[in-house]
Amino acid sequence: MGIHRRERFEIIYNILLALIDGPTNKTTLAYKSRLDTRTLNRYLNHLIRIKLIDNEKGIFKLTDKGREYIRLYEELKDMLPMN
């Protein structure tokens, strides 16, 4: 079994999914999404800019647009099984 490299859309999905249960800080978000902080920071800036997440004083939360991304990603995953 080889190393599975996650694609960009999957990484975004994992970050957003880590916020589904409620707002959290960057350390918890990095742990839940299985990313190092440098990579996470790059994605967080992008996700804030395109309004999938909000950041209030270091606490990140999912937006309605972020919830829609999760829904659409899961719908696509169901339509296009990889196994």
C-alpha positions in Angstrom: 0.0 0.0 0.0 1.5 3.3 -1.1 1.3 6.8 0.3 -2.0 8.5 -0.6 -1.5 12.1 -1.7 -4.6 14.1 -1.1 -5.8 16.4 -3.9 -6.7 20.1 -3.3 -10.5 19.6 -3.3 -10.1 16.7 -0.8 -7.9 18.9 1.5 -10.4 21.7 1.4 -13.2 19.2 2.2 -11.2 17.9 5.2 -10.6 21.4 6.5 -14.3 22.3 6.2 -15.5 19.0 7.6 -13.3 19.6 10.7 -15.4 22.7 11.3 -18.8 21.0 10.9 -19.3 20.5 14.6 -18.6 24.1 15.4 -15.9 26.8 15.5 -12.4 25.9 16.5 -8.8 27.2 16.8 -6.0 26.7 14.3 -4.2 24.0 16.3 -7.3 21.8 16.6 -8.1 22.5 12.9 -4.6 21.3 11.9 -5.0 18.1 13.9 -8.5 17.3 12.7 -7.6 18.0 9.0 -4.2 16.2 9.3 -2.2 19.1 7.9 0.9 20.8 9.1 0.4 24.5 10.1 2.3 25.9 7.1 0.1 24.1 4.6 -3.0 24.8 6.7 -2.2 28.6 6.8 -2.1 28.6 3.0 -5.5 27.0 2.7 -7.0 29.1 5.5 -6.2 32.3 3.7 -7.7 31.0 0.5 -10.8 29.7 2.2 -11.4 33.0 4.0 -10.9 34.9 0.8 -13.5 32.8 -1.0 -15.8 32.9 2.0 -16.0 29.2 2.8 -14.9 30.0 6.4 -14.7 33.0 8.7 -12.0 33.9 11.2 -12.9 35.9 14.3 -9.9 36.5 16.6 -8.2 33.2 15.7 -11.4 31.1 15.9 -12.5 29.6 12.5 -16.0 28.8 11.6 -17.8 27.3 8.7 -20.0 29.6 6.5 -23.2 28.6 4.6 -21.1 28.5 1.5 -18.6 26.1 3.2 -21.5 23.8 4.2 -22.7 23.9 0.5 -19.1 22.9 -0.6 -19.3 19.9 1.8 -22.7 18.8 0.5 -21.6 19.1 -3.2 -18.3 17.3 -2.6 -20.1 14.4 -0.9 -22.6 14.3 -3.7 -19.8 14.1 -6.3 -18.0 11.4 -4.3 -21.2 9.3 -4.3 -21.7 9.8 -8.0 -18.1 8.9 -8.9 -17.0 6.1 -6.7 -13.2 5.6 -6.8 -13.1 1.9 -5.8 
